[in-house]
Amino acid sequence: MTFPTRLTAAALCGAVVAFVPATASAHAGRGALLDVVPVSTMDTSQLVSYLGDYDLDASRVRFGVDAKRIVYRTIDPAGKPTTASALVASPRNNGRSPRQVTWLHGTTGYRGSVASVADGNDRAAALLFASAGYLTTAPDYLGLGTGPGFHPYADAPSTVTASVDALRATRKLAARLDLRPDPRVMITGHSQGGHATMALGQALHRGADPGLKLGGLAPISGPMRPSRLVAQGANDEIANGVAYLAYWTVAWNRLHHLYDHPAEAFKDPSIEGLFDGEHRNEEIFSKLPGTISELFTESYLARVKHPTGVLRAKLREADGYCDWRPRVPVSIYSSTGDEDVTIETSAHCDQRLEQYHAQSTLIDLGADVNHGRAAKLALPRILAEFDRG
């Protein structure tokens, strides 16, 4: 499970998705590049202004940036062929071997709000790294952007496969541009993307692709112990818990068959239809109740509070992405002011990494920093860390 980034209406004010037809053979392998669509080109002065609009420190802007949406081959949670999209942002400089960054976004209910489609915080994060000289990949994940089907929300394994394949496709795009990227990949992400940062880092550490190496890890406000976040949400102890648990329930039912009919889980069965990728967040929030007891049936809420069977097993699996020893330093950013994803879940990750003798540092951004603000404060510091690495 890969919980939350705050599902604000402002985050969903994006363009309508333009679906791009596949242009390569249906038999192409994972990571095959199917299409490339220019998204934006900015010079340094435009980037300084653009990043400032998103409250990001633009002091490290050095290069103009070209941003493109790519469509590529990947697999779905069942291992069947599918396609996905991502934003690739490249610095406009003379370097032929750029370093690489991957930005992993947080909870997104609407397919049109991701970085490859719409201006927003996630595109701004990608352009920040590219403007400092990094070839930057921002995967949309499955079922978002131009990807078909539903998004398997909070499913780390499919987030990893989609992200590894996005990096493979980025490498193919780089070859077209006569670039030979450094194989080391610096990984960072916010909320759902913070949890995904550790999962993707573990996959690269274990050799998911021989051409890609783990270069750095910097998760931000990630739900590193998802079972704890579910428990807190079920007790109405976190902000936006109704939205997170509703989305999680619908997505995990598609993956793990938690119920036969939505009326078994939801007091209002129509809630399931809100999480089809086509509803904007303001519409989702307007139709959700205020409390968990109003959202779930008594029997389903009892299952959430006391998980058994496949639900318990998958939550335990999701809890384990800090149980390894990275060969690179890990900086974990969180804040005591975060009411969506409490700092204790980041502290849990820090403790688990230390038990595996990893070099891990937990950075508390402050008691006055909420979930959304954490990323804006952490990103410039992470960029400075990656530059030093």
N, C-alpha and C positions, 0 to 999 in steps of 0.2 A: 504494500500500500504506500502511496506517495502523497500524502495529503497536501495541504492548502497554500495557495496564495490568495489574498483577499479578493473575493469576487465582486469587485465594484463595478457599477454601471459605466464609470468613466473608462475602465479598462476595455470595454467592449465597443467603443465607438470607432469601429474599423470599417474598411471597405468591404463590399460584398465580394465573396470569393469567386474568382474566375477559374473554373475548372480547366485544367490543361490536359489535352489528350496525350496519351503515351505515344512517343514517336519511335521507340526502339522495339526490338523483337520481344515478344511475350516470353521468350525462353531466356532472356538475359538474366544474369546472375544477380545476387544481392549486391546492392550498391551501384548497380548500373545506372548511369545518368540518362534520363529519358528526355528531359526538357530543361531549358534555361530561359528565364524571363527577366529582363532588366526591371529593377524596382526603383532604384534611385541612384543619383550621382551627386555628391556634395564636395565642395572644396573646403578648406580648413575654416574659413570665416563662416560659411554656412553651417558647418558642424558645431562650431562654438555656440552659435545661436540656437541650433536645434537641440543640442544636449542641455543647454541652459533652460530651454522650455520644459525639460523633464527633470529639472533640479539636479542634474548631474554635473559634477566638477569637470570642466572641460580644459583644465590647465595642462593636461598631457596630450592634447591633440597635436599631432605632428604632420599628418598626411590627409589628403582628400581620400574619399572612400567611394567605391562602386559596390552597390548591393544588388544581388540577384536572387530570385526565387528559383530553386531547383526542384525537380520532380525526379524521384529515383525508385528503384526496385528494393523492396524489403519483404518481410514476412509478418503475418498477423500472429496473435497469441497462440494459435493452433499450429503454427509453422507453415501455413499456406501462403503462396505468393500474393503480394499486394503492392501498393505504391504509397508513397508518403512525400511530403514536401518539407523544405527547410529554407531558411535564409542563409545565404553565404555573402559575407561582407569582406572585401579585400582592400588593402591599403593601396593607394595610388603612389607608389614609390618605385625605385629602381631595384629593390631587393628581389632576388630570384629564389631565395630560400626562407620564406617568412616562417616565423613561429606560429603555432596554432592555438586557438582558444575555442572551447565549446561553451555556449550559454544555454542552460536548460531552464525553461520557463516553469512558472507555477500553475496553479489550478486555473483552468480556462474552460468555461462551459460552452462558449460559442466558437465555432470553427473559424469564423472570420476575424477573430481578434488576435491571432498569432502573428509573429514577427514577419513572416514571408508575405502576409496579406495586408496588414494594417500598421500604420504608425501607432506607436504606443511604447510603454516602458520596456518591453522585450526587444523591440527593434532598436531603441535607443541604447540599450545595454550592448547589443552586438556592434553597433556603430562606434561606441566608445572604445572597445577593444581594437577594432579595425583601424580607427584613427590614430592609434598608438603603434601601429605596425603589424598587428596580428591578423592572419587569415582566420576569420571567425565564422563558425558554423552554429546556427541556432535552429535545431530541429523543431518541427511543429508537433512531433509525435504522431501516432496513428490516429486516424479519424478526425484530425483537425487540419486546418489549411485546405489543401486540395485533396487530402487523403480520403478515400471512400470509407463508408461504414461509420461505426460508432467509436468514440475514443475510449480505450480501456483504462479509465482513470485509476490512478494509484496502483497500477500494475507495473512493478519495476522491471520484470523480465522483458516485456515487450517494449518498454521505454528504452531499455538498453539495446535491443536489436535494432530498433528504428534509429537510435543515435549512432551506433557503430556504422550502420549502413549509410547514414547521412555523411559521416566522415569519409567513408569510402568514395561516395559520390563527389564530395568536395575535392578529394585527391584527383579524381578524373577531370573535374573542371579546372583544377590548377594546372594539370598537364596541358590542357588546351591553351592556357595562358602562358605556357612555357615557364611554369613555376615548379619548384621542387621543395615542398614544405618540409620543415623540420618534423620528423616523425613524432616528437614529443607533443602531447596534447595537454594543455592546461584546462582543467574542468571547473566550472563554477555554475551555480544556479540558485534560484530562490524558491523556498517553500517546497512544493512538490518537486521542483527542480533541485532543491537542496538534497533531498533524499536520493533523487536520481543521480546526483553528482557522485555520491558514494557508491552507488550500484554500478554506474558506468566506469568509475575508476577501478573498482574491483575487477570488472570484466577485462579492461585493458591490461591490468596487472597480471591477469591469468592468461593473457595471450589471445584475446578474442580476435585480433587481427595482427598478423606478424609485422605489418607495415606501420602499426600505430603503437606508441609507447606512452605510458602515463608520465606527464610532466609536472603536474601540480593539482592540488585539490583545495577548493575553498567554498564549501556549502554555506548558504545563507538561510537561516530560519527554517530549516528543514524538519519535517516530522520524523526524526531518526528512530523513534520508537513508536511506530504507528498504533500498536495495540493500546498504548497509553493514551494516545490522542482519541482513539475510538471510545475508550472508557470515559474520558473527560467529556467528550461530545455527548455521549449517551446520558450524562448527568447534567447537561446544560452548563458546563463549566468553562467553555471556551467561546469566544466570539465567532459568529457565523457557523456554529456547530450544526445547525439544522441544514444549511446548504451543503456543507461538506459531507455529512452523513447520508443525506439524500442522494447526492451524486455518487458517492462511494457504493451505496447499496445497489443502485441501478447498474452501475458498471460491473460490480463484482457478481451480481446475479447473472449477467451475460457471460461472465467467465466461469463461474463456479456453481451456478444454479442454486441460489439461495431460496427461491420461492417459485411456485408454479404460476401464480397470478399476482399482479401488483397489489391486489386487495389484501393479500396475506401479510404484506409488509407495511403498506401505507393506508392510513385512514381515508385519504383521498387518492384513489388509484390513478387519477389523471396526472399525478406528480411524476410518474415514470416518464411520461412523454415530454417533460420539460428538458430532459437530458439527452436530447437527440443530436446535439451539435448545431441545431438551427435556431435555437432560442437565445436571444441576447440576455445578458445578466439581469438587466432591469426587469425584464418580463419574468424571469425565473424567480427573482426575489419577491416580486409582487404577488406571486401565487403560493409562496411557501408560508406555513404557519410560523408562529413565534417561538414555539418550544418543541422539544423532542417528543414529549408525550402527546402533543397534537399532531405530530408528523407520523409516528409509527403506531401500529397496533400493539396492544399489550404483549401479545405472544412474540412478535418479532423483536420488540425492544428488549424483552427478557433474553432472547438469543444473542443480541448485540452485547448486553451486559455480561452474559455468561457464555461465551462462544464455545462450541464443541465441534467435533468433526472437521470438515474441510475448512470451515471458517477459522477455527482455532489454528489449524495447521498453516494456513496461508498467512495469518497474522504473525505467527512465530517466524515464518520465513521472511516476511517483510521487516521484522525487527532485527534481522541479522546482518545488515549491510555495513555495520561498523565493526564486525567481528573478523578482522583481518589486519595484516600489517603492511600498509603502503610503504614503498621505498622512497617516498617523497614526503616533505612536511605537509601537514594538514592544518589549515586554519578554519575553524568553525565559528561563523558569525551568528549571533543571536542577540536578543535584548530582553531584559527583565520587563520592559513595557509591552511586550508582545502578548496580546490576549487571544490570538488565533492559534499560534503554535508556541507553547510555553517554552521558556529557556531550558527547562529541565530535560526536554527531549534532546537538545543539543549537548547538554552536560552528560547525558547518558552515553551519547556517541563518543564524546571526548574520553570518558572513563573506559569504555570498551576498547578504544584504540590504544590507550595507555596500557591496558592489561595485555594487549598483543605487542607491547613494546614499540609502538609507533610513535613518531614525533608529532604530537597533536597539541594545538593551542585553542582554547575557547576564548572568544572575544565577545564581551558583553557591550553592546552599543549604547546601553543606557535605559534607565527607567522611564524616560520620556519618549522612547522610540517605539512606535507601533509596528505591526507586521509589514505594512507596505513601505514605510519609511526606512526600514532596515536595509533593504537592497540599495537604496539611493546613497546611504552613508557607507555601506560596505564596498560598493563597486570601485570607487577610486583607490581605496586601500588595497583591494585585491589586485587591481592593475599594477600598482606600485610593487606589490609582492612578486607578481609574475615577471615584471621587468628585472627585478633583482635576481630571480631564479635563472 
